[in-house]
Amino acid sequence: MRMYRAFGILLLSGILAASAKSVAAQSHDDALSGKEVEELRDAAFVPTDRIETYEKILDTRERMIEDLLAKPKHVSFHEDMHDAMDQFGAIADELNDNLDELNAQHRDLRKILPKLVKATERWTTALRAPGDDDAYKVVRRIALDAVKDTHDIVVEMETSQEAYFKAHPEAAKEEKARKNDPHAPE
């Protein structure tokens, strides 16, 4: 009897863990539209395209926040602002994961990094533009932290990539070859 009870508890804990992962994944998936997911899939093979796609998506969320602020406040303003900032934070976190992965693989992003630094400054300004409000205070802090992390990662990458590709000119040549044929095996 004990064995069945232990098995039942183990099974229940597995189901709860799986449903918690499902809820987390579902809220993460809600941050991107179907079209944006497709754009990311299309850009997946070329690192610069992938990062530029994330930047474009975050620019869209920036415009959402600016549009909410430009219009007279409506009944769902606080909820809409909360959702826009929540999506912003989730997408910025995903961008950070991609930057970390691409940096570890020594993928050459030197040309887009300065543009990304400027974008993080613009995004920070947009996230700070709405006044303080308890309805979106927490997600705003999370989004600002994610953008700060992006900025810090990019600044560090600028330095590390310059040093890496200077010390490894053959890696720069390989990266150019990859850009010409992004589907070639690595």
Residue frames as a rotation matrix with the C-alpha (Angstrom) as fourth column:
MET 1
0.568 0.823 0.000 0.00
0.823 -0.568 0.000 0.00
0.000 0.000 -1.000 0.00
ARG 2
0.392 -0.510 -0.765 2.85
0.191 -0.769 0.610 2.37
-0.900 -0.385 -0.204 0.85
MET 3
-0.628 -0.681 0.378 4.38
0.477 0.048 0.878 1.76
-0.616 0.731 0.294 -2.55
TYR 4
-0.101 0.678 0.728 1.16
0.961 -0.123 0.247 2.83
0.257 0.725 -0.639 -4.29
ARG 5
0.801 0.371 -0.470 0.91
0.526 -0.811 0.257 5.94
-0.286 -0.452 -0.845 -2.12
ALA 6
-0.011 -0.898 -0.440 4.55
0.154 -0.437 0.886 6.86
-0.988 -0.058 0.143 -2.84
PHE 7
-0.651 -0.170 0.740 3.98
0.722 0.162 0.673 6.23
-0.234 0.972 0.017 -6.54
GLY 8
0.352 0.888 0.296 0.83
0.918 -0.389 0.076 8.40
0.183 0.244 -0.952 -6.42
ILE 9
0.674 -0.177 -0.718 2.69
0.266 -0.847 0.459 11.22
-0.690 -0.501 -0.523 -4.71
LEU 10
-0.436 -0.900 0.019 5.55
0.256 -0.103 0.961 10.94
-0.863 0.424 0.275 -7.19
LEU 11
-0.418 0.380 0.825 3.11
0.907 0.120 0.404 10.93
0.054 0.917 -0.395 -10.12
LEU 12
0.671 0.729 -0.135 1.21
0.740 -0.669 0.071 13.93
-0.038 -0.147 -0.988 -8.73
SER 13
0.340 -0.616 -0.710 4.41
0.127 -0.718 0.684 15.91
-0.932 -0.323 -0.166 -8.19
GLY 14
-0.671 -0.571 0.472 5.46
0.502 0.118 0.857 15.14
-0.545 0.812 0.208 -11.78
ILE 15
0.006 0.776 0.631 2.11
0.972 -0.152 0.177 16.33
0.233 0.613 -0.755 -13.09
LEU 16
0.787 0.277 -0.551 2.33
0.475 -0.842 0.255 19.52
-0.394 -0.463 -0.794 -11.04
ALA 17
-0.129 -0.920 -0.369 5.87
0.166 -0.387 0.907 20.20
-0.978 0.055 0.203 -12.25
ALA 18
-0.652 -0.077 0.754 4.85
0.737 0.167 0.655 19.65
-0.177 0.983 -0.052 -15.86
SER 19
0.388 0.864 0.322 1.83
0.894 -0.437 0.095 21.93
0.223 0.251 -0.942 -15.54
ALA 20
0.571 -0.273 -0.774 3.98
0.285 -0.818 0.499 24.62
-0.770 -0.505 -0.390 -13.90
LYS 21
-0.583 -0.809 0.076 6.38
0.297 -0.126 0.947 24.43
-0.756 0.574 0.314 -16.86
SER 22
-0.346 0.548 0.762 3.43
0.932 0.105 0.348 24.57
0.111 0.830 -0.546 -19.22
VAL 23
0.720 0.622 -0.307 2.05
0.670 -0.738 0.076 27.71
-0.180 -0.261 -0.949 -17.55
ALA 24
0.164 -0.750 -0.641 5.49
0.098 -0.634 0.767 29.35
-0.982 -0.189 -0.031 -17.63
ALA 25
-0.749 -0.441 0.495 5.96
0.485 0.145 0.863 28.45
-0.452 0.886 0.105 -21.29
GLN 26
0.055 0.864 0.500 2.45
0.992 -0.103 0.069 29.62
0.112 0.493 -0.863 -22.10
SER 27
0.751 0.208 -0.627 2.99
0.376 -0.915 0.147 33.05
-0.543 -0.346 -0.765 -20.53
HIS 28
-0.282 -0.918 -0.277 6.34
0.044 -0.301 0.953 33.29
-0.958 0.257 0.125 -22.36
ASP 29
-0.645 0.090 0.759 4.70
0.744 0.304 0.596 32.35
-0.177 0.948 -0.263 -25.66
ASP 30
0.449 0.892 -0.052 2.04
0.870 -0.450 -0.203 35.00
-0.204 0.046 -0.978 -25.08
ALA 31
0.129 -0.480 -0.868 4.73
0.162 -0.853 0.496 37.68
-0.978 -0.204 -0.033 -25.36
LEU 32
-0.824 -0.479 -0.302 5.18
-0.244 -0.180 0.953 36.99
-0.511 0.859 0.031 -29.08
SER 33
0.292 0.897 -0.333 2.56
-0.753 0.001 -0.658 37.01
-0.590 0.442 0.676 -31.80
GLY 34
0.606 0.000 0.795 2.40
0.322 0.915 -0.246 34.17
-0.727 0.405 0.554 -34.31
LYS 35
0.936 -0.256 0.242 3.89
0.134 -0.374 -0.918 36.44
0.325 0.891 -0.316 -36.95
GLU 36
0.495 -0.783 0.378 6.80
-0.859 -0.506 0.077 37.35
0.130 -0.363 -0.923 -34.66
VAL 37
0.335 -0.336 0.880 7.47
-0.310 0.843 0.439 33.68
-0.890 -0.420 0.179 -33.90
GLU 38
0.794 0.002 0.608 7.61
0.531 0.486 -0.694 33.01
-0.297 0.874 0.385 -37.65
GLU 39
0.833 -0.520 0.189 9.97
-0.322 -0.734 -0.599 35.97
0.450 0.438 -0.778 -38.18
LEU 40
0.300 -0.736 0.607 12.29
-0.875 0.042 0.483 34.57
-0.381 -0.676 -0.631 -35.51
ARG 41
0.484 -0.089 0.871 12.18
0.155 0.988 0.014 31.11
-0.861 0.128 0.491 -37.09
ASP 42
0.920 -0.103 0.379 13.05
0.372 -0.076 -0.925 32.61
0.124 0.992 -0.032 -40.47
ALA 43
0.611 -0.702 0.367 15.97
-0.564 -0.711 -0.421 34.53
0.556 0.051 -0.830 -38.94
ALA 44
0.917 -0.150 0.369 17.24
-0.251 0.500 0.829 31.67
-0.309 -0.853 0.421 -36.78
PHE 45
0.719 -0.631 0.291 20.11
0.690 0.699 -0.189 30.62
-0.085 0.337 0.938 -39.04
VAL 46
-0.027 -0.716 0.698 21.81
0.551 -0.593 -0.587 34.01
0.834 0.368 0.410 -39.38
PRO 47
-0.217 -0.085 -0.973 22.78
0.976 -0.054 -0.213 35.43
-0.034 -0.995 0.094 -35.97
THR 48
-0.965 -0.151 -0.213 22.73
0.154 -0.988 0.002 39.08
-0.211 -0.031 0.977 -37.05
ASP 49
-0.565 0.825 0.025 19.27
-0.197 -0.163 0.967 38.61
0.802 0.541 0.254 -38.57
ARG 50
-0.014 0.542 -0.840 18.06
0.756 0.555 0.346 36.93
0.654 -0.631 -0.418 -35.38
ILE 51
-0.499 -0.242 -0.832 19.27
0.796 -0.507 -0.330 39.78
-0.342 -0.827 0.446 -33.17
GLU 52
-0.986 0.164 -0.019 17.87
-0.155 -0.876 0.456 42.39
0.059 0.453 0.890 -35.57
THR 53
-0.313 0.921 -0.232 14.51
0.166 0.293 0.942 40.58
0.935 0.256 -0.244 -35.46
TYR 54
-0.053 0.237 -0.970 14.49
0.988 0.152 -0.017 40.73
0.143 -0.960 -0.242 -31.66
GLU 55
-0.835 -0.302 -0.461 15.34
0.384 -0.919 -0.093 44.41
-0.395 -0.254 0.883 -31.87
LYS 56
-0.807 0.582 0.100 12.46
-0.190 -0.417 0.889 44.99
0.559 0.698 0.447 -34.28
ILE 57
-0.038 0.812 -0.583 10.05
0.585 0.491 0.646 43.14
0.810 -0.316 -0.493 -32.00
LEU 58
-0.230 -0.104 -0.968 11.16
0.942 -0.274 -0.195 45.16
-0.245 -0.956 0.161 -28.97
ASP 59
-0.995 -0.077 -0.060 10.79
0.054 -0.945 0.323 48.36
-0.081 0.318 0.945 -31.01
THR 60
-0.409 0.912 -0.023 7.19
0.116 0.077 0.990 47.29
0.905 0.403 -0.137 -31.63
ARG 61
0.158 0.434 -0.887 6.62
0.928 0.240 0.284 46.95
0.336 -0.868 -0.365 -27.87
GLU 62
-0.715 -0.455 -0.531 8.26
0.595 -0.794 -0.122 50.35
-0.366 -0.403 0.839 -27.37
ARG 63
-0.881 0.434 0.188 5.73
-0.158 -0.645 0.748 51.84
0.446 0.629 0.637 -29.82
MET 64
-0.058 0.883 -0.466 2.90
0.563 0.414 0.715 50.08
0.825 -0.221 -0.521 -27.98
ILE 65
-0.131 -0.074 -0.989 3.95
0.967 -0.230 -0.111 51.82
-0.220 -0.970 0.102 -24.75
GLU 66
-0.930 -0.265 -0.255 4.30
0.203 -0.948 0.244 55.17
-0.306 0.176 0.936 -26.52
ASP 67
-0.635 0.762 0.125 0.88
0.037 -0.131 0.991 54.75
0.772 0.634 0.055 -28.17
LEU 68
0.074 0.657 -0.750 -0.73
0.881 0.310 0.358 53.99
0.468 -0.688 -0.555 -24.81
LEU 69
-0.362 -0.304 -0.882 0.80
0.769 -0.632 -0.098 57.14
-0.527 -0.713 0.462 -23.37
ALA 70
-0.994 -0.086 0.071 -0.21
0.111 -0.761 0.640 59.28
0.000 0.644 0.765 -26.37
LYS 71
-0.337 0.941 0.029 -3.90
0.238 0.055 0.970 58.41
0.911 0.333 -0.243 -26.11
PRO 72
-0.100 0.387 0.917 -6.21
-0.874 -0.474 0.105 59.55
0.475 -0.791 0.385 -23.34
LYS 73
-0.928 -0.263 0.264 -6.25
-0.366 0.772 -0.520 57.00
-0.067 -0.579 -0.812 -20.54
HIS 74
-0.084 0.898 -0.431 -8.98
-0.660 0.274 0.699 54.45
0.746 0.343 0.570 -21.01
VAL 75
0.701 0.510 0.499 -10.53
-0.705 0.386 0.595 51.86
0.111 -0.768 0.630 -18.71
SER 76
0.946 -0.320 0.048 -7.99
0.312 0.941 0.128 49.15
-0.086 -0.106 0.991 -19.54
PHE 77
0.668 -0.725 0.167 -4.94
-0.485 -0.594 -0.642 51.47
0.565 0.348 -0.748 -19.67
HIS 78
0.179 -0.636 0.750 -3.25
-0.954 0.075 0.291 49.98
-0.241 -0.768 -0.594 -16.60
GLU 79
0.520 0.077 0.851 -3.85
-0.059 0.997 -0.054 46.43
-0.852 -0.022 0.523 -17.77
ASP 80
0.962 -0.154 0.226 -2.64
0.241 0.086 -0.967 47.22
0.129 0.984 0.119 -21.30
MET 81
0.483 -0.829 0.282 0.48
-0.747 -0.558 -0.362 48.96
0.457 -0.036 -0.889 -19.96
HIS 82
0.251 -0.334 0.909 1.13
-0.701 0.585 0.408 46.00
-0.668 -0.739 -0.088 -17.63
ASP 83
0.755 0.115 0.645 0.84
0.247 0.862 -0.443 43.57
-0.607 0.494 0.623 -20.55
ALA 84
0.890 -0.444 0.106 3.10
-0.061 -0.346 -0.936 45.65
0.452 0.827 -0.335 -22.83
MET 85
0.255 -0.832 0.492 5.80
-0.942 -0.329 -0.068 45.90
0.219 -0.446 -0.868 -20.16
ASP 86
0.369 -0.061 0.928 5.46
-0.447 0.863 0.234 42.23
-0.815 -0.501 0.291 -19.25
GLN 87
0.923 -0.018 0.383 5.91
0.334 0.528 -0.781 41.26
-0.189 0.849 0.494 -22.90
PHE 88
0.703 -0.697 0.143 8.85
-0.480 -0.613 -0.627 43.64
0.525 0.372 -0.765 -23.19
GLY 89
0.187 -0.634 0.750 10.62
-0.936 0.117 0.332 42.01
-0.298 -0.764 -0.572 -20.24
ALA 90
0.536 0.083 0.840 10.02
-0.050 0.997 -0.067 38.47
-0.843 -0.006 0.538 -21.51
ILE 91
0.951 -0.168 0.260 11.27
0.280 0.108 -0.954 39.28
0.132 0.980 0.150 -25.00
ALA 92
0.522 -0.802 0.290 14.32
-0.736 -0.595 -0.322 41.14
0.431 -0.045 -0.901 -23.67
ASP 93
0.257 -0.390 0.884 15.15
-0.673 0.584 0.453 38.10
-0.693 -0.712 -0.112 -21.51
GLU 94
0.747 0.070 0.662 14.94
0.330 0.824 -0.460 35.88
-0.578 0.562 0.592 -24.57
LEU 95
0.860 -0.492 0.136 17.20
-0.141 -0.484 -0.863 38.29
0.491 0.723 -0.486 -26.49
ASN 96
0.334 -0.754 0.565 19.70
-0.941 -0.232 0.247 38.10
-0.055 -0.614 -0.787 -23.62
ASP 97
0.442 -0.124 0.888 19.70
-0.163 0.963 0.215 34.30
-0.882 -0.240 0.406 -23.78
ASN 98
0.899 -0.077 0.431 20.39
0.434 0.280 -0.856 34.48
-0.055 0.957 0.285 -27.51
LEU 99
0.691 -0.684 0.234 23.20
-0.541 -0.704 -0.460 36.99
0.480 0.192 -0.856 -27.04
ASP 100
0.278 -0.577 0.768 24.82
-0.800 0.304 0.518 34.79
-0.532 -0.758 -0.377 -24.39
GLU 101
0.590 0.020 0.807 24.56
0.218 0.958 -0.184 31.74
-0.777 0.284 0.561 -26.64
LEU 102
0.919 -0.217 0.329 25.93
0.297 -0.165 -0.940 33.52
0.258 0.962 -0.087 -29.71
ASN 103
0.556 -0.753 0.351 28.77
-0.798 -0.602 -0.026 35.03
0.231 -0.266 -0.936 -27.69
ALA 104
0.302 -0.416 0.858 29.74
-0.488 0.705 0.514 31.60
-0.819 -0.574 0.010 -26.34
GLN 105
0.622 -0.010 0.783 29.79
0.557 0.708 -0.434 30.31
-0.550 0.706 0.446 -29.93
HIS 106
-0.374 -0.783 -0.497 31.96
0.241 -0.599 0.764 33.28
-0.896 0.166 0.412 -30.98
ARG 107
0.157 0.498 0.853 29.47
0.986 -0.025 -0.167 34.38
-0.062 0.867 -0.495 -33.62
ASP 108
-0.798 -0.602 0.037 30.45
0.601 -0.789 0.131 37.73
-0.050 0.126 0.991 -35.08
LEU 109
0.339 0.941 0.004 27.95
0.938 -0.338 0.071 40.39
0.068 -0.020 -0.997 -34.06
ARG 110
-0.465 -0.667 -0.582 30.35
0.747 -0.648 0.146 43.33
-0.475 -0.367 0.800 -34.06
LYS 111
-0.867 0.099 0.488 28.45
0.302 -0.675 0.673 45.29
0.396 0.731 0.555 -36.70
ILE 112
0.020 0.983 0.182 25.09
0.265 -0.181 0.947 45.26
0.964 0.029 -0.265 -34.91
LEU 113
-0.090 -0.083 -0.992 26.26
0.975 0.198 -0.105 45.70
0.205 -0.977 0.063 -31.32
PRO 114
-0.948 -0.261 -0.184 26.62
0.299 -0.926 -0.230 49.53
-0.110 -0.273 0.956 -31.43
LYS 115
-0.560 0.819 0.126 23.10
-0.332 -0.362 0.871 49.79
0.759 0.446 0.475 -32.83
LEU 116
0.134 0.598 -0.790 21.85
0.520 0.636 0.570 47.53
0.844 -0.487 -0.226 -30.04
VAL 117
-0.611 -0.392 -0.688 23.49
0.791 -0.334 -0.512 49.73
-0.029 -0.857 0.514 -27.38
LYS 118
-0.953 0.286 0.100 21.56
-0.262 -0.945 0.197 52.73
0.151 0.162 0.975 -28.72
ALA 119
-0.203 0.927 -0.314 18.36
-0.130 0.293 0.947 50.69
0.970 0.234 0.061 -28.79
THR 120
-0.142 0.131 -0.981 18.75
0.872 0.485 -0.061 49.73
0.468 -0.864 -0.183 -25.10
GLU 121
-0.912 -0.201 -0.359 19.05
0.353 -0.831 -0.430 53.40
-0.212 -0.518 0.829 -24.20
ARG 122
-0.708 0.706 -0.004 15.88
-0.513 -0.510 0.690 54.19
0.485 0.491 0.724 -26.17
TRP 123
-0.077 0.694 -0.715 14.01
0.244 0.709 0.662 51.25
0.967 -0.124 -0.224 -24.61
THR 124
-0.543 -0.180 -0.820 14.99
0.833 0.010 -0.553 52.34
0.108 -0.984 0.145 -21.11
THR 125
-0.977 0.196 -0.083 13.59
-0.188 -0.978 -0.091 55.81
-0.099 -0.073 0.992 -21.79
ALA 126
-0.402 0.877 -0.265 10.33
-0.454 0.061 0.889 54.33
0.796 0.477 0.373 -23.10
LEU 127
-0.092 0.350 -0.932 9.94
0.602 0.765 0.228 52.03
0.794 -0.540 -0.281 -20.08
ARG 128
-0.684 -0.216 -0.697 10.50
0.713 -0.400 -0.576 54.93
-0.154 -0.891 0.428 -17.69
ALA 129
-0.863 0.298 0.408 8.08
-0.013 -0.820 0.572 57.26
0.505 0.488 0.712 -19.52
PRO 130
0.193 0.976 -0.101 4.86
0.200 0.061 0.978 56.11
0.961 -0.209 -0.184 -17.82
GLY 131
-0.036 -0.145 0.989 4.45
-0.837 -0.537 -0.110 57.43
0.546 -0.831 -0.102 -14.30
ASP 132
-0.952 -0.305 0.019 4.82
-0.251 0.746 -0.616 55.11
0.174 -0.591 -0.787 -11.34
ASP 133
0.076 0.996 0.047 1.80
-0.935 0.055 0.350 52.92
0.346 -0.070 0.935 -10.83
ASP 134
-0.305 -0.156 0.940 1.21
-0.705 0.701 -0.113 49.86
-0.641 -0.696 -0.323 -8.68
ALA 135
0.713 0.689 0.128 -0.60
-0.414 0.561 -0.717 48.16
-0.566 0.458 0.685 -11.59
TYR 136
0.912 -0.406 -0.056 2.63
0.155 0.469 -0.870 47.71
0.379 0.784 0.491 -13.54
LYS 137
0.647 -0.675 0.355 5.37
-0.761 -0.543 0.355 48.58
-0.047 -0.500 -0.865 -11.05
VAL 138
0.314 -0.523 0.792 6.78
-0.250 0.759 0.601 45.03
-0.916 -0.386 0.108 -10.78
VAL 139
0.573 -0.079 0.816 6.75
0.702 0.561 -0.439 44.17
-0.423 0.824 0.377 -14.50
ARG 140
0.934 -0.282 0.220 8.26
-0.123 -0.830 -0.543 47.56
0.336 0.481 -0.810 -15.27
ARG 141
0.440 -0.799 0.410 11.16
-0.782 -0.117 0.612 46.83
-0.441 -0.590 -0.676 -12.89
ILE 142
0.303 -0.286 0.909 11.62
0.232 0.947 0.220 43.39
-0.924 0.145 0.353 -14.47
ALA 143
0.805 0.042 0.592 11.62
0.593 -0.061 -0.803 44.89
0.002 0.997 -0.074 -17.99
LEU 144
0.826 -0.536 0.175 14.07
-0.518 -0.844 -0.140 47.63
0.223 0.025 -0.975 -16.98
ASP 145
0.299 -0.723 0.622 16.35
-0.534 0.414 0.737 45.02
-0.791 -0.553 -0.263 -15.40
ALA 146
0.470 -0.072 0.880 16.19
0.566 0.789 -0.238 42.90
-0.677 0.610 0.411 -18.56
VAL 147
0.909 -0.129 0.396 17.08
0.263 -0.559 -0.786 45.90
0.323 0.819 -0.474 -20.74
LYS 148
0.614 -0.738 0.279 19.94
-0.774 -0.495 0.394 46.83
-0.152 -0.458 -0.876 -18.39
ASP 149
0.270 -0.488 0.830 21.17
-0.034 0.857 0.515 43.24
-0.962 -0.167 0.215 -18.68
THR 150
0.740 0.038 0.671 20.96
0.650 0.215 -0.729 43.52
-0.172 0.976 0.134 -22.48
HIS 151
0.888 -0.413 0.204 22.97
-0.322 -0.874 -0.365 46.73
0.329 0.258 -0.909 -22.37
ASP 152
0.404 -0.762 0.505 25.61
-0.736 0.056 0.674 45.19
-0.543 -0.645 -0.539 -20.09
ILE 153
0.402 -0.210 0.891 25.88
0.356 0.932 0.059 42.04
-0.844 0.294 0.449 -22.22
VAL 154
0.857 -0.005 0.516 26.24
0.504 -0.201 -0.840 44.05
0.108 0.980 -0.169 -25.42
VAL 155
0.764 -0.616 0.190 28.88
-0.626 -0.780 -0.011 46.40
0.155 -0.111 -0.982 -23.99
GLU 156
0.235 -0.675 0.700 30.87
-0.486 0.542 0.686 43.41
-0.842 -0.501 -0.201 -22.72
MET 157
0.534 0.042 0.844 30.45
0.549 0.742 -0.385 41.64
-0.642 0.670 0.373 -26.07
GLU 158
0.979 -0.198 0.038 31.79
-0.105 -0.659 -0.745 44.63
0.172 0.726 -0.666 -27.99
THR 159
0.346 -0.897 0.275 35.04
-0.923 -0.272 0.273 44.39
-0.170 -0.348 -0.922 -26.09
SER 160
0.034 -0.342 0.939 35.30
-0.302 0.892 0.336 40.60
-0.953 -0.295 -0.073 -26.01
GLN 161
0.750 0.286 0.596 34.41
0.428 0.477 -0.767 40.15
-0.504 0.831 0.236 -29.68
GLU 162
0.846 -0.517 -0.130 36.95
-0.488 -0.654 -0.578 42.72
0.214 0.552 -0.805 -30.84
ALA 163
0.037 -0.873 0.486 39.65
-0.915 0.166 0.367 40.95
-0.401 -0.459 -0.793 -28.81
TYR 164
0.215 0.091 0.972 38.56
-0.029 0.996 -0.087 37.46
-0.976 -0.009 0.217 -29.91
PHE 165
0.878 0.208 0.431 38.43
0.391 0.207 -0.897 38.17
-0.275 0.956 0.101 -33.64
LYS 166
0.663 -0.744 -0.085 41.68
-0.730 -0.616 -0.297 40.12
0.168 0.259 -0.951 -33.50
ALA 167
-0.143 -0.729 0.669 43.38
-0.807 0.477 0.348 37.13
-0.573 -0.490 -0.657 -31.82
HIS 168
-0.321 0.127 0.939 41.66
0.281 0.959 -0.033 34.62
-0.904 0.253 -0.343 -34.13
PRO 169
-0.428 0.147 -0.892 41.61
-0.729 -0.639 0.245 35.96
-0.534 0.755 0.381 -37.69
GLU 170
-0.965 0.086 -0.246 40.74
-0.089 0.779 0.621 32.48
0.245 0.621 -0.744 -38.97
ALA 171
-0.540 0.818 -0.197 37.51
0.688 0.295 -0.663 32.64
-0.484 -0.494 -0.722 -36.93
ALA 172
-0.181 0.440 -0.879 36.57
-0.305 -0.875 -0.375 35.87
-0.935 0.200 0.293 -38.67
LYS 173
-0.716 -0.125 -0.686 37.07
-0.698 0.127 0.705 34.16
-0.001 0.984 -0.178 -42.05
GLU 174
-0.903 0.416 -0.109 34.95
0.417 0.909 0.014 31.20
0.105 -0.033 -0.994 -40.94
GLU 175
-0.334 0.806 -0.489 32.24
0.403 -0.347 -0.847 33.57
-0.852 -0.480 -0.209 -39.78
LYS 176
-0.352 0.157 -0.923 32.23
-0.723 -0.672 0.161 35.30
-0.594 0.724 0.350 -43.18
ALA 177
-0.909 -0.004 -0.416 31.88
-0.292 0.719 0.630 31.90
0.296 0.695 -0.656 -44.86
ARG 178
-0.699 0.696 -0.163 28.92
0.642 0.511 -0.572 31.09
-0.315 -0.504 -0.804 -42.57
LYS 179
-0.254 0.610 -0.750 27.24
-0.149 -0.791 -0.593 34.36
-0.956 -0.039 0.292 -43.53
ASN 180
-0.561 -0.020 -0.828 27.53
-0.818 -0.139 0.558 33.42
-0.126 0.990 0.062 -47.20
ASP 181
-0.291 0.474 -0.831 26.03
-0.241 0.805 0.543 29.98
0.926 0.358 -0.120 -46.55
PRO 182
-0.299 0.177 0.938 24.09
-0.933 -0.262 -0.248 30.05
0.201 -0.949 0.243 -43.25
HIS 183
0.742 0.659 0.120 22.85
-0.670 0.733 0.114 26.45
-0.013 -0.165 0.986 -43.72
ALA 184
0.180 -0.767 -0.616 26.33
-0.349 0.535 -0.769 24.97
0.920 0.353 -0.172 -44.01
PRO 185
0.753 0.066 -0.655 27.35
0.502 0.586 0.636 22.66
0.426 -0.807 0.409 -41.17
GLU 186
0.762 -0.452 0.463 29.45
-0.586 -0.786 0.197 24.25
0.275 -0.422 -0.864 -38.46
